[in-house]
């Protein structure tokens, strides 16, 4: 009999996400997947899942859950109050949730996107090779929709592991957000580039899984703000007529008709997505070759963090 996780209370934009849906952008299908892939992978590792397993993603505010079997859970992405049967437990660690107990996940502090992993993963059917939810097109996930009260999610068979914690705190890098110029960087003159790279921008509340709008210097494209629609990628920075940059994120469309001044380097995508509303930051331009080197270093760092997980001595084994 399949074990079930039941959602008693749901926060905004809560959905099932794995590491993404690849190989279909040429057909107009967005990548989707976790907004913060490192936090998603670490949550899965803490409960004994592989990095590809489906977990629950939420924006800002978590929810309340119960399961009908004993299972391990882990909450990552940021700091928040987490309770099991009224007992406070820590984020970035796994904990035993006994059958019938209530898991309550509070509001994130210093981050936007949180992850709840359950041992065995969310075992819904795959669509186009992924369990990720694309909310705007109702593809994947649980009937293609955001999760709500009363929804039940089937759980896969989890390993019988002791709860685990990070060997060292998971710290993100600091400094400007790295971008690779282009593909329409020549639509912007020297003055626009100086503003883009030397003046601060702020994350705004105008964001979802598709894109986030930035507040800061308005950028004017001297060649115009309309182009023949061409391909976009996750991290493309579009500049519409308003001059306010729009960064495409996990559910971003696969083509667009605004010039793209630059693309967020893959290793900084999650850091940008997790910036709280109102937080200022700067951009810095790097080469594609350097971005590739840094992406490899970021993957190695994540692998080292996961390899360094250790038993959580404060919890009994499952």
C-alpha positions, 0 to 999 in steps of 0.5 A, a space after each residue: 500500500 502506497 504511503 501518503 503525505 497529506 497537506 493540511 494547510 498550504 502556503 503560496 506557490 507551493 508545488 512539486 519540483 525535482 531538478 527540472 525537465 530537460 530536452 524540450 525547450 526547442 519545443 516550447 517546454 520550459 525547464 521548470 525544476 527547483 528555483 534553488 537547486 542547491 537547497 533542493 539537492 541538499 534537502 534530498 540528500 539529508 533524507 537519503 534521496 538522490 538529487 533528482 527526487 521530487 520534493 515540495 517547494 514553497 514561497 516564503 511561507 510553509 504549511 502543515 502536513 501529516 504522513 501515514 507512515 514514519 518518514 524522514 523530512 528535511 526543510 532547507 532554503 532558508 531559516 524558519 520555524 519548523 515543528 514536529 508534533 509541537 516540538 521545534 526542530 532545525 532547518 538544514 537537518 533531517 528529522 523523524 516524522 512519525 505516522 500521524 504526527 503534524 509537521 508545521 513549517 513557518 515563514 522563511 527568513 532571509 530567503 524566498 524559496 524553501 524546500 521540504 524533502 521526504 524520504 522516498 521522494 514524491 512518487 507522482 507520475 513523470 511527465 516528459 521525464 520530470 515530476 516538476 510542476 509548470 504552473 502556467 501551463 498545468 504541466 507535471 506535478 499534481 494535476 499541474 497545479 499549486 498544492 492546497 489543503 486536502 491534497 495527498 501526495 504518494 511517497 516512494 520507498 525511503 531508505 532506513 537511515 538515521 537523521 542527518 545534518 550538515 557537517 558545516 553550515 551551508 554558506 552562499 558566496 557574497 558579492 555582485 551577481 555574475 552575468 555573461 553579456 549578450 546575446 543582444 549586448 550590442 543593443 546597449 551603449 556604453 552609458 547603459 552598460 555603466 549604469 547596469 554594472 556600476 549602480 545597484 538594483 533591488 529585488 522586487 515583489 514582482 516575481 514568481 516562478 517565471 520571472 522577477 522584475 528588478 528595480 534600479 536604473 532604467 536601461 535604454 536600448 538604442 537599437 530599440 526594445 523590440 526584436 524578432 522573438 528568439 530563444 531565451 534561457 533560464 537567467 536571460 535578462 530581458 530589457 522591455 520598453 520600461 527599461 526595468 530588467 526582467 530576469 527569466 527564472 525556472 518557469 520562464 518562457 522559451 522565446 522572447 521579443 525583448 533584447 537581452 543585455 546579459 544572462 545570469 551565470 548558472 552558479 548565481 541564479 539561486 542566489 539572485 532568486 533567494 534575495 528578499 524583496 528590497 535587497 540591493 545588489 550589483 552585477 559584474 560581467 564575466 566571460 563565458 569561459 570563466 563562468 564555466 569554470 566557476 560552475 564546475 567549482 560550484 558543482 564540486 562545492 555542492 558535492 563536497 557539502 553533500 558528502 560531508 553530511 553526518 548523523 544528527 546525534 539529536 535524533 534517533 535513527 529511523 
